[in-house]
Amino acid sequence: MNKQISIIGCGWLGFPLATELIKKGFKVKGTTTSKDKLKLLTNEHIEAYNLKITSEGITGNIKESLLKSDVLVLNIPPGLRRNPNQDYISQIKNIIPYIEKSEVKNVLFVSSTSVYADEESFPEITEKTHPNPDTESGKQLLEVENLLQSNTYFETTILRLSGLFGDERHPAKQLSGKTHLKNANAPVNLIHLKDAIQIIIEVIEQDVFNEIFNASTTPHPSKQKYYTSICKSMDLPIPTYDLNQKSKGKIILSNKLEQVLKYTFQIKL
């Protein structure tokens, strides 16, 4: 492989993605907000850069982090849970002029299925479903998606991931022991870290850009059934739900991804 990849955001998803791309022969540049993490990246043969992107501007050498790269993986979450006043749209707007002036021709933007609202009818969601976010995070993600896909300097594929989990990080651990949780009967929409990484690699290797893909594994059991089962298997306290409240949710379908990329999910629920 002679493609060079830049990954802005070498965190829980971006770092293992970078190491897998290197194993496949790609040259990889990666950014981190932590100077302490630079050595970790360079030890894995990632060309590492300390980069901080805020709504006010960018600290660090973003030009060099994009230099001579063919593909940019833009993997910065909105972070509105920790900082509700975060202006995520301005953050991305600050990056776009640098992408335009670089050699990057393809962008893969890691988005979320939160651009689709939860409903009492549990609708089946495809890429043809009109996004109707009901959270601030979802609204800002959707605006960023539109900004990137409407840009004529590069082609963008949007990857809308459901809840990301892995062997060491599972939402059941956060829900364990909690009481009166909402949406007991809502369908679960999750994707394993291994699948998320492999799907991104497939998009890059197959050169599939200017697309939108939903990414959520199957099946879609109810939250109450699934998290009760997982907590039992982990020997954790079981969460309880408020069964008197109507549940809202959705079922994320990934048929397009499976058909276009010829992809089979590795981890099922």
C-alpha positions, -999 to +999 in steps of 0.1 A: +000+000+000+014+034-008-015+055+005-008+078+035-035+082+060-040+110+086-061+103+116-072+134+136-081+119+170-060+089+180-081+079+210-100+047+218-110+041+182-083+061+163-052+046+180-060+009+173-073+019+138-039+034+132-020+003+143-042-019+121-036+003+091+001+002+096+000-036+097-017-034+063+012-014+049-003+021+051+018+051+063-001+068+091+000+102+107-020+106+140-029+134+163-034+134+201-044+162+225-020+148+250+018+153+248+023+123+271+007+101+245+031+110+217+056+084+226+029+057+227+020+066+191+056+068+178+064+034+194+037+020+171+053+037+140+027+064+139+040+098+128+026+116+159+015+152+164+002+171+194-029+189+182-057+207+201-087+218+182-113+241+198-140+265+186-115+293+190-087+278+169-060+252+165-029+246+186-002+225+169+010+218+134-021+207+116-005+215+082+023+189+088-002+164+102-020+165+068+010+168+045+011+143+017-019+123+030-044+109+006-071+101+032-081+119+064-100+100+091-118+127+111-125+112+145-133+139+170-165+133+190-186+164+200-179+159+237-212+176+247-218+153+277-187+166+294-190+201+281-227+210+271-216+244+258-191+230+233-193+245+198-185+214+178-195+230+145-169+258+149-142+232+158-147+214+125-150+247+106-115+255+119-102+223+104-118+225+069-096+253+054-065+232+062-080+201+045-089+222+014-052+234+011-038+199+017-034+170-007-062+151+010-089+141-015-109+118+006-123+123+041-139+096+063-160+113+091-168+093+121-204+103+130-231+088+151-266+073+147-277+100+171-286+120+140-318+099+140-343+105+168-358+079+190-395+072+186-421+051+204-427+031+172-391+019+170-387+027+133-362+008+111-336+033+101-317+032+068-295+058+051-326+069+032-343+079+065-344+116+069-322+125+099-342+142+127-318+145+157-335+152+191-302+159+210-278+188+207-250+164+199-270+148+171-279+183+157-243+195+156-231+162+141-257+165+113-246+200+105-210+189+104-219+160+081-235+185+057-206+209+058-181+181+049-202+165+022-210+197+005-174+207+002-161+204-033-124+202-024-127+166-012-151+137-011-165+126+023-179+093+034-200+096+066-198+066+089-227+067+114-217+044+143-240+031+169-228+029+205-192+017+204-181-011+228-152-033+232-139-062+253-126-037+280-153-011+276-189-020+277-219+002+285-233-025+308-206-016+333-219+020+334-255+008+337-248-019+362-268-015+395-286+016+383-324+019+390-355+033+373-337+034+339-358+046+309-366+028+276-367-008+289-382-021+257-361+000+233-339-019+208-302-020+215-279-005+188-242-012+193-211-019+173-179-036+185-146-017+182-132-045+160-160-040+135-158-002+135-120-005+127-125-030+100-153-011+083-131+020+082-103+000+066-127-015+040-139+020+030-103+031+026-091+000+008-121-002-015-119+036-021-156+041-013-162+078-008-190+103-012-213+078+007-232+075+040-232+043+060-250+032+091-230+008+112-248-013+138-245-050+145-273-074+150-296-085+165-314-057+184-327-071+217-345-049+241-323-029+265-337-046+296-331-081+281-297-074+268-282-055+297-297-080+322-280-108+303-246-090+300-245-080+336-252-115+347-224-128+324-200-103+339-212-110+375-223-074+379-254-060+397-284-060+373-299-026+364-336-021+368-360-002+345-391+019+349-416-003+331-445+022+336-429+046+311-433+042+274-400+033+256-385+053+228-359+039+204-350+029+168-335-001+149-304+009+129-301-012+098-267-017+081-278-034+050-262-008+027-228-012+043-230-050+041-240-049+004-217-021-009-186-031+011-194-069+011-189-067+048-199-093+075-200-082+111-175-101+132-192-095+166-229-101+172-250-091+202 
